[in-house]
Amino acid sequence: MGSQGYHVGEKWLPGTLTNKLQFFGSDVSLAERVVPDLMVFLNPIPNMHAIRECAMEHVPTIGIVDSNVDPRIVMYPIPANDESTRAAELIAGVLSIAGREGAALKGEVQAEEQERRQRRFRNVSRAQRRMRTQTLGI
């Protein structure tokens, strides 16, 4: 995901999302959003603490679910062999590409919206100037 994506390669520390003041310290205010937009689990079973925290914080989850995993534990299950390194790499790669494309599309949409706002502001400013000149009789 580039500079906006993070990963946890070790064991998940309980409280990372739900107890952010203690976890991140006083540098992070309670109002600041430090929870992710989405979390991907390549193997959901050993990460049940993280999945529960995501549920509490309403963070969407994607997970590779094998036949021994209940697909309801993640929001978007991907049925695949979670013990296969090649399958995990393929799925992570596809999700990474989709995330980059989505972020680029979001940037384009935001730029178009900003341009529309600026045009609307210029049109309102022109209309206000016209109204002033008409009311003053200039």
PyMOL commands that set and color helices and strands:
alter all, ss='L'
color gray80, all
select helices_A, chain A and resi 2-4+20-24+45-57+71-73+85-136
alter helices_A, ss='H'
color red, helices_A
select strands_A, chain A and resi 39-41+61-65+76-79
alter strands_A, ss='S'
color yellow, strands_A
deselect
rebuild
show_as cartoon
